[in-house]
Amino acid sequence: MNKNKYIFSQIVDYVSRYEFEKCVRRYNGDKNVYNLTCRDQFLALMFGQLTSLKSLRGIVLCLNAHPTQLYHLGFRTRKFVPSTLSRANQSRDFRIHRDFTEYLIGITRGLYLDDNDFSIELQNSVYALDSTVIDLCLKTFQWAYFELQKSAVKIHTQLDLKGNIPSFFLITKAKTHDATKQLDLTISIHINTTRKN
């Protein structure tokens, strides 16, 4: 019998509870919440990502398969309900996760500062811009209509080549071209604010 901590709970230990709760309090994320806190929602989505589950139903089924182990995995809820998790994903303020992601990116950029494969020394930051299109369900995401009866969004990612860590990303409609003036302006504003800090 295993007497050590579960691997998932060991990974969760690296995620600062204090910093996440600061983001939740900043946007009143747990106001009027009775069952599924923002932290439990985040951990459920993290569990789904790490286990390559494709749907909320899959996440809920896996987590509810061993309800007595949820506490040991780091959850405070005793049972997951698909509709509650879906409602939380739909109604919670996205800025909670945005701010926490920026915090995590800040930590990882420091860890991977000199992790590059260049044979030349880089004195200043060098950035590369990449983008990818993610297909979405047209019925659910009608606002993101792309073409041929499907929806999609495009994620524009700015990579800092000194450390191979994304320093900025922007989600737009899929038809947004990489060379648009708005995208250039948004990225240049981000570069200028990071240089000042």
HUZISUL-V966767 format. One record per residue. N is the residue number from 0. RES is the residue in one small letter. SS is DSSP state (H for helix, E for strand, L for the rest). NEAR is the number of other ideal C-beta (glycine too) atoms within 8 Angstrom. Layout:
n:N res:RES ss:SS near:NEAR
n:N res:RES ss:SS near:NEAR
This chain:
n:0 res:m ss:L near:2
n:1 res:n ss:L near:3
n:2 res:k ss:L near:3
n:3 res:n ss:L near:3
n:4 res:k ss:L near:7
n:5 res:y ss:L near:8
n:6 res:i ss:H near:6
n:7 res:f ss:H near:10
n:8 res:s ss:H near:11
n:9 res:q ss:H near:9
n:10 res:i ss:H near:10
n:11 res:v ss:H near:11
n:12 res:d ss:H near:7
n:13 res:y ss:L near:5
n:14 res:v ss:L near:9
n:15 res:s ss:L near:6
n:16 res:r ss:H near:7
n:17 res:y ss:H near:6
n:18 res:e ss:H near:9
n:19 res:f ss:H near:13
n:20 res:e ss:H near:9
n:21 res:k ss:H near:8
n:22 res:c ss:H near:15
n:23 res:v ss:H near:12
n:24 res:r ss:H near:8
n:25 res:r ss:H near:8
n:26 res:y ss:L near:9
n:27 res:n ss:L near:6
n:28 res:g ss:L near:12
n:29 res:d ss:L near:7
n:30 res:k ss:L near:5
n:31 res:n ss:L near:3
n:32 res:v ss:L near:9
n:33 res:y ss:L near:3
n:34 res:n ss:L near:6
n:35 res:l ss:L near:10
n:36 res:t ss:L near:9
n:37 res:c ss:H near:13
n:38 res:r ss:H near:11
n:39 res:d ss:H near:11
n:40 res:q ss:H near:13
n:41 res:f ss:H near:11
n:42 res:l ss:H near:12
n:43 res:a ss:H near:14
n:44 res:l ss:H near:10
n:45 res:m ss:H near:11
n:46 res:f ss:H near:14
n:47 res:g ss:H near:11
n:48 res:q ss:H near:8
n:49 res:l ss:H near:8
n:50 res:t ss:L near:7
n:51 res:s ss:L near:5
n:52 res:l ss:L near:10
n:53 res:k ss:L near:4
n:54 res:s ss:L near:6
n:55 res:l ss:H near:10
n:56 res:r ss:H near:7
n:57 res:g ss:H near:10
n:58 res:i ss:H near:15
n:59 res:v ss:H near:13
n:60 res:l ss:H near:8
n:61 res:c ss:H near:10
n:62 res:l ss:H near:12
n:63 res:n ss:H near:9
n:64 res:a ss:L near:6
n:65 res:h ss:L near:7
n:66 res:p ss:H near:8
n:67 res:t ss:H near:5
n:68 res:q ss:H near:8
n:69 res:l ss:H near:12
n:70 res:y ss:H near:8
n:71 res:h ss:H near:8
n:72 res:l ss:H near:12
n:73 res:g ss:L near:8
n:74 res:f ss:L near:10
n:75 res:r ss:L near:6
n:76 res:t ss:L near:10
n:77 res:r ss:L near:4
n:78 res:k ss:L near:7
n:79 res:f ss:L near:12
n:80 res:v ss:L near:8
n:81 res:p ss:H near:9
n:82 res:s ss:H near:6
n:83 res:t ss:H near:10
n:84 res:l ss:H near:15
n:85 res:s ss:H near:9
n:86 res:r ss:H near:8
n:87 res:a ss:H near:11
n:88 res:n ss:H near:10
n:89 res:q ss:H near:6
n:90 res:s ss:H near:5
n:91 res:r ss:L near:10
n:92 res:d ss:L near:7
n:93 res:f ss:H near:6
n:94 res:r ss:H near:9
n:95 res:i ss:H near:14
n:96 res:h ss:H near:9
n:97 res:r ss:H near:8
n:98 res:d ss:H near:10
n:99 res:f ss:H near:12
n:100 res:t ss:H near:8
n:101 res:e ss:H near:8
n:102 res:y ss:H near:11
n:103 res:l ss:H near:9
n:104 res:i ss:H near:11
n:105 res:g ss:H near:8
n:106 res:i ss:H near:8
n:107 res:t ss:H near:9
n:108 res:r ss:H near:12
n:109 res:g ss:H near:7
n:110 res:l ss:H near:6
n:111 res:y ss:L near:10
n:112 res:l ss:L near:8
n:113 res:d ss:L near:6
n:114 res:d ss:L near:6
n:115 res:n ss:L near:9
n:116 res:d ss:L near:3
n:117 res:f ss:L near:7
n:118 res:s ss:L near:3
n:119 res:i ss:L near:4
n:120 res:e ss:L near:4
n:121 res:l ss:L near:10
n:122 res:q ss:L near:3
n:123 res:n ss:L near:4
n:124 res:s ss:L near:7
n:125 res:v ss:L near:8
n:126 res:y ss:E near:10
n:127 res:a ss:E near:7
n:128 res:l ss:E near:10
n:129 res:d ss:E near:7
n:130 res:s ss:E near:9
n:131 res:t ss:E near:7
n:132 res:v ss:E near:9
n:133 res:i ss:E near:8
n:134 res:d ss:E near:7
n:135 res:l ss:E near:11
n:136 res:c ss:L near:6
n:137 res:l ss:L near:10
n:138 res:k ss:L near:4
n:139 res:t ss:L near:7
n:140 res:f ss:L near:9
n:141 res:q ss:H near:8
n:142 res:w ss:H near:5
n:143 res:a ss:H near:11
n:144 res:y ss:E near:8
n:145 res:f ss:E near:12
n:146 res:e ss:E near:4
n:147 res:l ss:L near:4
n:148 res:q ss:L near:3
n:149 res:k ss:E near:10
n:150 res:s ss:E near:15
n:151 res:a ss:E near:11
n:152 res:v ss:E near:13
n:153 res:k ss:E near:14
n:154 res:i ss:E near:10
n:155 res:h ss:E near:15
n:156 res:t ss:E near:11
n:157 res:q ss:E near:13
n:158 res:l ss:E near:12
n:159 res:d ss:E near:13
n:160 res:l ss:L near:12
n:161 res:k ss:L near:9
n:162 res:g ss:L near:11
n:163 res:n ss:L near:8
n:164 res:i ss:E near:10
n:165 res:p ss:E near:9
n:166 res:s ss:E near:11
n:167 res:f ss:E near:8
n:168 res:f ss:E near:8
n:169 res:l ss:E near:9
n:170 res:i ss:E near:7
n:171 res:t ss:E near:9
n:172 res:k ss:E near:8
n:173 res:a ss:L near:11
n:174 res:k ss:L near:6
n:175 res:t ss:L near:11
n:176 res:h ss:L near:6
n:177 res:d ss:L near:8
n:178 res:a ss:L near:5
n:179 res:t ss:L near:8
n:180 res:k ss:H near:5
n:181 res:q ss:H near:7
n:182 res:l ss:H near:14
n:183 res:d ss:H near:9
n:184 res:l ss:H near:8
n:185 res:t ss:H near:9
n:186 res:i ss:H near:13
n:187 res:s ss:H near:8
n:188 res:i ss:H near:8
n:189 res:h ss:H near:11
n:190 res:i ss:H near:9
n:191 res:n ss:H near:8
n:192 res:t ss:H near:8
n:193 res:t ss:H near:8
n:194 res:r ss:H near:6
n:195 res:k ss:H near:5
n:196 res:n ss:L near:4
